[in-house]
């Protein structure tokens, strides 16, 4: 994998591995420079708890639409073409396997990288939902080239509905993660579509922490090898002692939704209620601030906690998407009306979509992943949420939040 060091745009010493290169990039890149500074010699013992975060924001359309865009001359720190080529190169240099678990996959450059891998004899496995017609062409092409594709059904699991209970139209396979050679994790809030690269405010996380990569690898193996009706809800509890960990959500979590409404754990051994409350308690323990940058927020449990924190003096700030801020169940107007001094809400106006889904607690803890803060996301969809205590990673999201906070205007009504 030595050749990937240079081709992926990770400038380290010749002969360095991708694992070392990614770690080095995370530790030594300049906070303001568009490209990391070169290193004459790659030191040993580079931290494995390292992360590259690729943010997508203003200027994306300008870069994407330029023919033969020269990324080394681009003035944008977060050039989407540079990011796209980085992902392409990481995938194309896989030596054994790429495991793909994505809600959307129709970006031509990344699809081609997967097809080329298959044609070179590498293993590509795919987990997708059964509902997205837009992706059928890409999935069909990958399958025809030899990819092992598993589709997850979108219906409520047996026994999940009470009499007269509303049935959601679709439970989503909403993951957005890829594992390369069981060593490199690519995840985040971003779908692998053209729209995501040139239209959305979004992010991708590249991580080589062995503990975190192994968690995603095990979840992929489970989803790829287990039939939908034989799955269990995800019940592993986070230990809170590592810088990176993840909570997964599965279709069978829908069976616990009624118990979340009752605010208690049900009798199932794999009840999801504990993990749901664990996430909320992470936020409730805030002592200084809570910053949310979310596409959707309809969960009343979270909104009630945020209003409580705001009313006792904790600084709460919210960045939201215009379209979803006016949707059914949106809590944005409640924030604006909360107490004598309302929670300040800033919103993306005009073109584009705010697709982020992250929360920062006290500037020290990051909750980020595929989760839109809705009850269906926690209880019904296939989702994931990272819990990050790594200072460098959290700092990158803090900086991005502050930039968006200054960019988007405050609103007084939705």
C-alpha positions, 0 to 999 in steps of 0.5 A: 500500500506504499504507493497510496501515500503519494497518490492519496495526497497524504505527503509523508516519507517514501515507503510509509503505509497508508495507516501511518500516512492517515495518522500523520496527516491528522496529527500534523496538518496545518489548521489553516492550510489547504494541504498538510505540510510535508514531513521529511521523516515519518516518526514511529509510534504515531497515534492511532487515535487520529482522524481526518475530517472532510467538510463540504460547504461553500464553494462546492458547486464552483469547484465541481463544475470546473473542468479539470479542476486543479485542486493543488491551486484551489483556494478553498480549504475544503475543496470538494474535488480534492475530497472526492479524489482523496476518497477515490484514491483510498478506495482504489488502493485497497489491497484485499477488500472494501465493505460498503454500507450506504444509504445512497450510492450513485456518485460516478467516480466512487462507483467506478473505483469500486467497479475497478476493484472488482475487475482487479480481483478484490472483494467488494461487499455491499449492504443497502436498503430495499427502497431507493430506486435512484441507486438501483443502477449503481447497485445493479452494476456492482452486482454484475461485476461480482459484488456481494450485495445484501438488501435490508427490508424497510418494513416494521418487524413482526410484532412491532405495531400495537393496535391502531398504532401509526405505521411508518412508510419506511424504516431506512437503511441509513448507514453511511460507512465504508471499511477498507482492508479492515483497517480504514473507516470512512463514515460521517453524515454524507451520502455518496451522491453527486448532490452531496458533493456539490449541494450539501453542507456535510462531512466525512470522517476517515479514521484508523483507530483499531477499536472503532474500525473493529466495531464497524467491521463487526457490524458490517459482518452482522448485517451482511450475514444475518437475514432481516428477520433473524436480526436482533436490536443492537444492545452493546453498551458504550463503555465511555473509556475510549476516545472513539466508540459507536452505538449502532441502531437496527430495524428491530429497535422499533420494538422498543419505541413504545418503551421509550415513550413510557420512559423505561426499559422493556423486558427484551434483553436487547432493549435499546432504551439504555443506549437512547438514554445514554446519549441524552445523558451525555447532553444533560451533563453539560456544564458550559455549552451545547452546540447542535448542527442538525438537519432534523430535530423532532425528538421531544426528549432532547428538545425538553432537555435543551430548554431545561439546560438553557433555562439554568444558564447553559449556553445552547446554540442550534444550527438547522436546515431551512426545509426541515425546520418547518417540517412536521414535529420540528422543535425549532419554534419551541427553541425560539419561544423557550423562556425569557431569553430564547435559544438562538437558532441560526439557519441555512437560507437559500440554496443547498441543504444542511445535512450535518448531524452533530452535537458538541457538549462543552467543547469536549464531547462530540456526538456525530453520525447518521442519526437525524434526531427523530424517534424513527432514527433511534427506534427503527432505522439502521443508523450509527452515532459516534461518541468522540472524546478525542480532542483533535477531532472535536476541535475540528467540529468546534471550528466548523460549527463556529464558521457556520454560526457566523455564516448563517443568519439568526431566525426569529420564526420558522 
